[in-house]
């Protein structure tokens, strides 16, 4: 079953509500909605203020950047206060930030980094109460030392540094009080949006997709399940020369205790790492994510930058196993059939494979030529012995697939709920690699992790003689 510096505690963002200042998560829907409703009004007020500053001689570019920075800080202040599903939204925005022009993205990148790396703090008194509620009134006897100051933040909890009673340095992950109910409330709201989303994606059973997303996110609230996944990964990667998965020490209700890992966060490498180091880290992330099922029996489903760390000996440390899952039945057959159609077939083969595996609903039309064009950049990336992932590439694909026009071929494609974990993993993986701006052996690592693709590639070589080994 899985798991997971003494200083004055100062909240990252100023908070007005007493509930927020204590570190508790606002759970009442009206309160949370009221916080979110502040955002557009505040943005409008900044625009009016900006107009006044222009009259005083400040340039439009200078004022615009100031508005962007203040808006970014406000957005992620609110998301940080709400935590739970709202802060998970912030983590997703860390990837969609890639779709912004460079000169506009920087303010959001700065604010997102604050959201990912930290967040409003649970005060020591609340930490102690929460530990007692989960581990009993004598919980301190389990530790030789426990730092009540937060060492790191997560979307649904915060991490404390401690020393276990046997002398082992440990990370104690404590779920925020109230986050479970808050997140469940948000998931209920998301489920209610299915009819609206169906208008945008008429080819998809949106209800089943949203249900799958809600179930998947809701599973992350189960620390016992997370401990099970983490133990499986720690056993699979024990003594591995390239990866470190910290062992689970204990798990009690909403507290998860794992070995402490001293390492450099991946976000630091994204900001200022050398090309060589970014290529190495990207290859490790790809290898771990693509090969996780073959090694552990589970898909590592949360490959975003906040979950990877770089150890001094070159290993990649991996944390947070709440979003793991298995591949759905028939997934590798699906990967083989689509790969065969894309690499070794024509448009008719592609349409047949998409229909056979339920990506196009019965009696629905498909512009197969447009679909082939949409797939072409991924095909080219996959065929390269060394794939170069960049922000510009990722931006292009996201914009192409999400452009709000009726003729967008993405509206003709259905995605079943059971494929959500694999789809989310692949999107997060490509987004993280693109943030690193790295070159990685994408083709070979996916062929190892997804049985059947190797046969597809062998036939491609025989047919064309053009694929470098």
N, C-alpha and C positions, 0 to 999 in steps of 0.2 A: 504494500500500500504506500502512496507517495508522500512526499513531503515538500515541504519548502523551508564618538569622542565626547566624551562628557562635555557638554556646552549648554549655554542657555538656549531654550527652545523659542525660536522666533518664527512666526508664520511667514511664509513666502509672500502672501498677498494679504492686504488688510481685509478684515471681514467684519461685517456689521452685526449680523445676527448672533445671539448668544449661543445658539446651537452650533453655528459654524466655528465660533471661537473656541469651543470646547473640543473640536475635532470630530464631532458626531456628524453623520451624513444627513442632510435634510431629506426626510422621507415623504412628507406631505406633498401630494401632487400640486396643489395650488402654490405652495411656496417655491417648488422647483420651477414651475412654469413662470412664476413671477420673476425669478432670477433670469431665466432665459429671455423673457420679454423685454428686459432692460437693453438688450444688445442693439436692436435696430434704432431705438429712440436715442441711445447714446451716440450711435454713429451719425444720425441726422444732426444732433447737436454739434458734433465735431465739424461737420461740413459747414454749418452756419458760422461757427467760430473761425474756420479757415477762410471763409469769404471776408470776414472782418480783417484778418491778418494780411490778406492780399492788398487791402486798401492802405495798410500801413507799410507796404513796400516789400514784404517777404515774397519770394518766388513761389510759383505754383508747384514746382518740383519739391521744394523744401517743405511746403505746407502739406503736400500730398503724402510725402514719406512720414511726416509727423502723425498724420491721421492714421496711416496704415499701422504704424508702430503702436499707437495708443489703442486702436481697435483690436489688434492682435493680442496685446496684453490683457485687454478687457475680456475678450472671448475666452482666453485660457485661464483667466482668473475665475470666471464663472464656472467653466468646466472643472477646474481644479477644486472649487468649493463643493460642487455637486458630487464629484467622483462617480463611482459606479459606472453605469452605462454612459453617462455624459463624458466621463474622462476617457472611457474607451473610444468614444467618438473622437476625442482629441488625438489619440494614438493613430486612428485611421487617417485623420487630417495630416498627420506627420508624413504620410505617403502622398496624399493629394496635394500637399504643398509643392511637390515636384512639378505639378502642372502649371505653376505660376511662373511668369517671366522672372529671371534672376533678380532684376532690380526691385521687383515687388515681393519676392519670396523671403528676402532676408529678415524683415521684421517678424514674419510668422515663424521662421525657422528658430529665431532666438526665443520667442515665447513658447514654442512647442518643446524646445529643449528643456526649458524650465518645467513644463508640465510633465514631461517624461521622466526627468531626473529628480523631481521633487514635487511637492504639493503641500497643501495645508496640513499642519502637524497635529496629531493627537497629543494633547498635553499629558505629562507623566501620570497625573492622577487617573486619567481615563485609560491610559495604557495599563496601569496596575489593576484597575477594576476589570478591564477586559481579560487580562491574563487570569485573574482570580475566577471569573465567570467560566472560563474555558478549562482551566487546569486545577482549580481548587484553591482554597484560601492559603494553603501552604506551598504555593507554586514556586516561591523563591528558593525553597530547599532543593529544587531540581537543578539549580544553577549555582556555580561558584561565583559568578558575576553576571550582572544584567544592566546594560546601558539603557536608561529610560529615554534617551534622546534618539530620535529616528536616524537610522543610517541610510535608508533609501526608501523610496515611495513606489507603490504599485497602484494600479487602477482600483483595486478593491481592498487594499490594505497597505500597511507599511512594515518595513523590516527593521529589526533591532539587532545590534551586535551583542553577543553574550558568550559566556563560557559555561558549557555543560558541566554537570557534577563530576564527570570523569576527566575534566581538563580539556575537552575538545572545544575549540572555537566554533561557534555556531551562529547562524542567521535565523532569527525568529520572525516569521511572517505572521502578522496579526491582522485579521480582517477588521475593517472599520465597523464600529457599531452602527447599525441601521442600513448598511449598504445592501444587504440582501433584499430587504423590502423595497428600497428605492429602485434597485435594478429590476426587480420583478414588476414594479409599477411601470417602469419605462418599457419593458418588454410587452406588457399588455397594451400600452399605447401603440407600439410598433405593429402589433398584430392587427389593431384596428385600422391601420393605414393600407391594408392589403387591397381594398377596392380601388383606391387612388393609384396605387402602383400598377395595377392591372391595366390601366389606361395607357401607361407609358410602355409596358411590355406585354402586348396582347398575345405573344406566342408562348409565354411562360405561365405555369401554374404558380402565380405569385403567392398564393396562400400557403402552399406547401414549402416554398422557399423561405418565406418569412417565419413559418413555424420552425423550420430547420435552423435558421439563424438564432431564433430565440432559445431553442433547446440547447444549441451549441454554446451560446453565451451563458445561459443559465447553469450549464455544467461546471463553469469555472468557479461557481460559488461553493463547490463541494471539495473541501480540502482533503477529505479522506480519499476521494477519487484521484485528486492530484498527487497525493502521496503514493498511490498505487502506480500511477504512470511514472513518477520520478524514480521509484525503486526499480522499475523495469528498465528504464534507461540507464540508471547508474550501474546495474548489473551487466547490461549489454556493453557498456563502454568502460568497464573497470580496467584500469591499467592501460588504457589506450594512449598511444604516444601523441595523438593529435587533439584529443577532446577530454574535457573534464566535466562530468555531471556530479554535482555534490550529493553525497549520500543523505538519505533521510535519517534523522536521529530520533524524532518522535513526532506524533501528530495527535492533537486533542481538539476535537470539535473545530473551531475556527482559528486554531493556531497550528502552524506548520514549522517544524524545526529541522534545519538542514545544516550540513557542514558549511563553515564560512569560507568564501573564496576571495583572496586578495588579487585583484585584477584591474585592468583599465577598461572602462566602458567603451563599447564600440562607437558611441556617438563622438567620443574624443578623436578616434581615428578618422571618422567621416569629416570632421572639421579640419584636421591638420596633419593627417597621416601621409606618408610617402606613397607613390604609386605602387611600389613593390609591396609595401605592407598592406595596402588596400587590396591588391590582387590576391595576396596570401590569405587574408581574412575572408574575402569573398569566396574563394575556393573552399575554405573550411566550412563556411556557412552553407554553401551549396551541397557539399558532400554530406554534411550532417543531416540536412533537411531531406535531401533526395534519398539517402540511404537509411533513414531512421526506421522505416517499416521493416526492411530486411534484417536489421540488427536487433530491434527491440520488439517487433510485432505491433508497433504503434506508429502512427504518423505524427511527427512533431508539427503542430498546427499553428505555432505563433512565432514565426521567424522575423520579428521586427527588431530594430536595432537595440532597444532597451533590454532584450533578453540575452544578449551576447556580450562576453567579456574576453579580454586578451590577457593571458597570463605571461609572466616574464620569461617562461621557458618556451613560449611560442604556441602553447596549446590554446584552444578555444574553449572558454568556459560557457556553459549553457544553463540557464535558469528558467523557472516558470513553466511548469508542465500542465497547467490547468486546461489548455486547449487541445490536448491530444485526442486522437480518435483512431479508428481503423478505416481502411479503404472499403468502400461498399462492394458487395459481391459483384463480380464481373468487371471490376475497374480495370484490371490489367488486360483483359480481352478488349475492352473499349479503347484503351490506349494503343494497343496493337492495331486494331482495325482502323482507327483514325490516322495513326501514323502511316500505315500502309497506303491509305487513300491519298494522304497529303504528299507523301514522298514518291510513291511508285504508281499512283493512279492519276486519273483525270477528273474533270468536274463531275461526271456522272458517278464515278466511284465515291467522290466526296459526298455528294448528296445522298447516295445510298447508305453510306456509313452513318451520316448524321441522322437520317430517318430511322435506321435500324436501332440506334441506341437512344432514341427518344429526344434528340435535340430539335427536331422539327415535328410539331404535333400533326396527327393525321388530318389530311385535307387542307393543311395550311401550305401556302406557297413559300418557295425559297428562291431568292435570287442567288443562285449558286456561283455565278461569276463574281458578284460582289463579295460573297463569302470567301471565295478563293483569294480575292484581292486583300481582304481583311486579314486572312491567315498568313499571307505572303511574308510580312516582316518577321513573324515568329518562325516560319519555315527557314528563312535565310539565317536567322540567329542560331537556330538549332543545327544547321548544317555546317556552321563554322567550327573548325577544331578548337579555336579560342574565341569565345563570344565576348564582345565588348558591350557592357551594359552602361548606359549613360542616362542622365536626367533627360536629355533631349529625346532619346529613343523612347523612354517611358512616357514622357509627355505626349509624344505623337500617337502612341497606341491608346492611351487613356482618352485623349481628345477624339480620336477616330471612332472608338467604340461607344463613347457616351454622348456624341454630338446629338442634340435634341432635334432631329428631323425625322419626318415620317418615313423617308426612304432609307434610313439607317438599317442595315441588314441585321444588326444586333437585336432589333425589335422582332425579327422573325424567328429567333432562336429561343428554345425553351431550355431551362436549366432545372433539373430535378433537385429536390431538397437534399437527397442523399449525397449529392456531389458538392454541396456547399463547403464541407471541411477541406476537401482537396482543392477546390477552386480558391478558397480564401488563402490556403497555404501557398499556392503557386503565385497569387497576386502579391502577397506580402513578401515572398522570396524575391520576386523580380523587382519589387519596389525597393527593398533593402539593398540588393546588389546595385541597383541604379543610383541609390544615394551614395554608395561607395565609389561609383564611377570606376568600376573594376573590369578586368579581363579574366574570364573563368572558362574551364572546360565543360560548359553546360551540356553539350551533346553526350559526352562520355559518361558524366555522372548520372544523368537521367536514364541513360541506357542501362547502367548498373542497377539503379533503384527501381526501374519499371521494367520487369521481365517482358520480353516480347519486342521491345524497341531495338534490341541488338539484332534480332532477325530482320527487322525492317531495314536497318542500316546496312546489313550484309547484302540484302537484295538490291539496295540502292547502289552500292559499290559495284556489284556485278553488272547492273544495268547501265551505269553511266561511266564507271571507272574514274570518277572525278572527285570522290570524297576522300580527303586525306585521312590517314589513320591517326 
